[in-house]
Amino acid sequence: MKNAKAHPPAVKEPAQVHQKPERTEKAFAQRRQEVRRSDPQAGQRKDPLEGLEAVDRLIVALDFPSADAAMEMVERLEGCCRWFKVGMELYYAAGNRVIEQLRERGYEVFLDLKLHDIPNTVAGAVRSVTGVGASLLTVHAGGGEEMMRAAAQAASAPGAPKLLAVTVLTSMDATMLRRLGVSDGPDADDAVRAQVMRLARLARTAGIDGLVCSAEEVAALRAAMGPQALLVVPGIRPADTAGRRDDQRRVATAAEAIAHGASMLVVGRPITQAAEPARVATGILAEIAASRS
């Protein structure tokens, strides 16, 4: 099937615009050379996102308990990506300051808070993070259409991040869904896919900008939502460790996810817990660059 043609979201700058340090640009250029050396054909292939490079499509998850630990990892990964994900663990520990630190270094921020509450509270939360510098923010699609619509309305303000609706967590499978009362027949894969599609339709109706899903559902979502949909896929594993699942149930390699229609990929522990994080990240960049549309 045709791969994604959607661009990652246009960045909404905070009040103070930060310039990307020259040393970061040099590091990006060095990483691009490493990717091309590991995949000689990468430079001749048309990128499936209309010329965007692999570093634009990789989001590294900074799942750390402190800003110091997170920023140490950022230093080790300089030039490997342009996006970092700040989740609940880091945000609750460090607050908006860690977003400011990342923006000061020229990086884009995916604020993964998975907001899920009554519509008024979620709308207020979206307003609270507007202008801090994050370009993406997650809400739970399970909160319902009214909640997502309230979030989307709040995110229409200048400086607000684009919204992604989380469908079914990659740590969940059909057995877990059944325990929650969600079931669509005996086929386990169909049950998860049906729930993802149901929530995705609600999110689109509510005016949400994009979706978070696993690689197992991204092809079906791409076919249903079209080439402009922003589809962000976590649960990514390097090709040489794809069999290791830890607490993730629905996982895939970067090449598989891109081939099936993913716009951007989120990778955490396989990079941040590696002895050589930059080497692992460079390998994933090579997988992305080598993926054919």
C-alpha positions in Angstrom: 0.0 0.0 0.0 1.1 3.6 -0.4 3.0 5.0 2.4 2.3 8.2 4.4 2.5 11.5 2.7 1.7 13.5 5.8 4.3 15.8 7.2 5.1 16.0 10.9 3.2 18.9 12.4 4.3 22.5 11.9 6.0 23.6 15.0 4.2 26.3 17.0 6.9 28.4 18.6 6.7 29.6 22.1 6.9 33.4 22.8 10.7 33.3 22.7 12.1 31.7 19.6 15.2 29.6 20.2 17.9 29.2 17.6 19.3 25.7 17.0 23.0 25.7 18.2 25.5 25.3 15.4 27.1 22.3 17.1 23.7 20.5 17.0 23.4 21.1 13.2 26.9 19.7 12.7 25.9 16.7 14.8 22.8 16.1 12.6 25.0 16.3 9.5 27.4 13.7 11.0 24.6 11.3 11.8 23.2 11.7 8.3 26.5 10.6 6.9 26.6 7.6 9.3 23.1 6.6 8.1 24.2 6.8 4.5 27.3 4.7 5.1 25.2 2.0 6.7 22.7 2.1 3.8 24.4 3.2 0.6 21.1 3.5 -1.3 19.5 5.8 1.2 20.7 9.0 -0.5 19.1 7.9 -3.8 15.7 7.0 -2.4 12.8 9.4 -2.3 11.8 9.8 1.4 8.1 8.6 1.9 7.4 11.9 3.7 8.3 14.1 0.6 11.9 14.7 1.4 11.9 14.6 5.2 14.9 12.9 6.6 14.9 10.0 9.0 15.9 12.2 11.9 12.6 14.1 11.4 10.6 10.9 11.9 12.3 9.4 15.0 11.1 10.5 18.5 13.2 9.4 21.4 11.3 8.9 24.7 13.0 10.5 27.7 11.5 8.3 30.4 13.6 9.4 33.2 12.9 10.5 36.8 14.8 13.8 36.6 15.7 16.5 34.2 19.4 16.0 34.9 19.2 12.3 33.8 17.1 13.2 30.7 19.5 16.0 29.6 22.5 13.7 30.0 20.8 11.4 27.5 20.0 14.2 25.2 23.7 15.1 25.1 24.6 11.5 24.3 22.1 11.5 21.4 23.0 14.8 19.9 22.4 14.7 16.2 20.4 11.4 16.2 16.9 12.9 16.3 15.1 16.2 16.2 12.2 15.1 18.5 12.1 14.0 22.2 9.1 12.7 24.0 8.5 14.0 27.6 6.1 11.6 29.4 4.4 11.7 32.7 7.4 10.5 34.7 9.7 13.3 33.6 7.0 16.0 33.3 5.7 15.4 36.8 9.3 15.6 38.1 10.6 18.5 36.1 7.6 20.4 34.8 7.8 23.0 32.0 11.5 23.7 32.6 12.6 20.4 30.9 10.6 21.4 27.8 12.3 24.8 27.8 15.7 23.1 28.1 14.9 21.0 25.0 13.6 23.9 23.0 16.7 26.0 23.9 18.8 23.2 22.3 16.7 23.4 19.1 14.7 20.2 19.6 10.9 19.6 19.1 8.9 18.2 22.0 6.2 15.6 22.1 4.4 16.0 25.5 2.9 12.6 26.2 0.5 13.2 29.1 -2.4 11.0 27.8 -5.0 13.4 29.2 -8.2 11.5 30.3 -10.7 13.3 32.5 -14.0 15.1 32.2 -14.1 17.5 29.2 -13.8 20.7 31.2 -10.7 19.5 33.0 -8.9 18.2 29.9 -9.7 21.5 28.1 -8.1 23.3 31.0 -5.0 21.1 30.9 -4.6 21.8 27.2 -4.8 25.6 27.9 -2.3 25.2 30.8 0.4 23.7 28.5 -0.3 26.1 25.6 2.7 28.3 24.9 5.3 26.2 26.8 6.9 25.0 23.6 5.5 21.5 23.0 4.5 20.7 19.5 2.5 17.6 20.2 0.3 16.6 23.1 -1.6 13.3 23.7 -5.1 12.7 25.0 -6.8 9.4 25.5 -9.4 8.6 22.9 -11.1 6.4 25.5 -12.2 9.7 27.2 -14.9 10.0 24.5 -15.9 12.3 21.7 -17.0 15.2 24.0 -13.8 15.2 25.9 -11.7 15.1 22.7 -13.8 17.9 21.2 -13.2 20.1 24.2 -9.5 19.4 24.0 -9.5 20.3 20.3 -11.3 23.5 20.9 -8.8 24.5 23.6 -5.9 23.6 21.2 -7.2 26.1 18.6 -5.5 28.9 20.6 -2.2 30.4 19.3 0.8 28.5 20.7 -1.2 25.3 21.5 0.3 22.0 20.5 -1.3 19.7 18.0 -3.2 16.9 19.6 -2.8 13.1 19.2 -5.4 10.7 20.4 -4.0 7.5 22.0 -6.1 4.6 20.8 -5.2 1.3 22.5 -1.9 1.2 24.5 0.8 -1.0 23.0 1.0 -2.8 26.3 -2.5 -4.1 25.9 -3.8 -7.1 23.9 -7.2 -8.7 23.2 -7.3 -10.6 26.5 -6.9 -7.3 28.4 -9.6 -5.7 26.3 -12.0 -8.5 27.1 -11.4 -8.0 30.8 -12.4 -4.4 30.3 -15.6 -5.5 28.5 -14.4 -4.8 25.0 -14.8 -7.7 22.7 -15.4 -8.1 18.9 -15.6 -11.9 18.3 -13.2 -14.7 18.8 -10.3 -13.4 16.6 -7.9 -11.6 19.0 -6.3 -9.4 16.3 -9.8 -8.3 15.0 -10.8 -7.3 18.6 -7.9 -4.9 19.0 -8.1 -3.6 15.5 -11.8 -3.0 15.8 -11.4 -1.0 19.0 -8.5 1.1 17.5 -10.7 1.9 14.5 -13.7 2.8 16.6 -11.6 5.2 18.7 -9.9 6.6 15.7 -13.2 7.5 14.1 -14.3 9.3 17.3 -11.0 11.2 17.3 -11.4 12.3 13.7 -15.0 13.4 14.3 -13.9 15.4 17.4 -11.3 17.3 15.4 -8.1 15.7 16.8 -5.0 16.2 14.6 -3.5 12.7 14.7 -3.4 9.3 16.3 -1.1 7.0 18.3 -1.5 3.4 17.5 0.7 0.2 17.2 2.3 -0.9 14.0 -0.2 -3.8 13.9 -3.1 -1.3 13.2 -1.3 1.4 11.3 -1.9 0.0 7.8 -5.7 -0.2 8.5 -5.7 3.3 9.9 -3.7 4.7 6.9 -6.2 3.1 4.5 -9.2 4.5 6.4 -7.8 7.9 7.3 -6.0 8.7 4.1 -2.5 10.0 3.3 -2.7 13.2 5.3 -3.3 11.5 8.7 -0.6 11.9 11.3 0.0 8.4 12.7 2.6 8.1 15.5 3.7 4.5 16.3 5.4 3.5 19.6 6.5 0.0 20.5 9.4 0.1 18.1 12.3 -2.3 18.5 15.6 -2.5 16.6 15.6 -5.3 14.0 18.2 -7.3 16.0 16.1 -7.2 19.2 12.6 -7.4 17.7 11.7 -10.5 19.6 12.1 -8.9 23.0 8.8 -7.5 24.2 9.2 -6.5 27.9 5.8 -5.0 28.9 4.9 -4.1 25.3 2.6 -6.6 23.6 2.2 -5.1 20.1 5.7 -4.3 18.8 7.4 -4.0 15.4 10.7 -2.9 13.8 11.1 0.6 12.4 11.1 -0.7 8.8 7.9 -2.6 9.4 6.1 0.4 10.9 7.2 2.8 8.1 6.3 0.3 5.4 2.8 0.0 6.8 2.2 3.7 6.9 3.6 5.2 10.1 4.3 9.0 10.0 6.6 9.1 13.0 8.1 6.5 15.4 8.6 6.6 19.2 11.5 4.6 20.6 12.4 4.6 24.3 14.2 1.9 26.2 15.9 0.2 23.3 17.8 3.4 22.8 18.0 5.0 26.3 18.9 1.8 28.1 21.6 0.7 25.6 25.2 0.8 26.4 25.7 2.9 23.2 22.5 4.8 22.7 23.8 6.8 19.7 24.8 3.6 17.9 21.3 2.1 18.4 19.6 5.3 17.3 21.8 5.5 14.2 20.8 1.9 13.4 17.1 2.8 13.6 17.6 5.8 11.5 19.2 3.5 8.8 16.1 1.3 9.0 13.9 4.3 8.5 16.0 5.6 5.6 16.0 2.2 3.9 12.3 1.7 4.1 10.6 1.8 0.7 7.3 3.5 0.0 
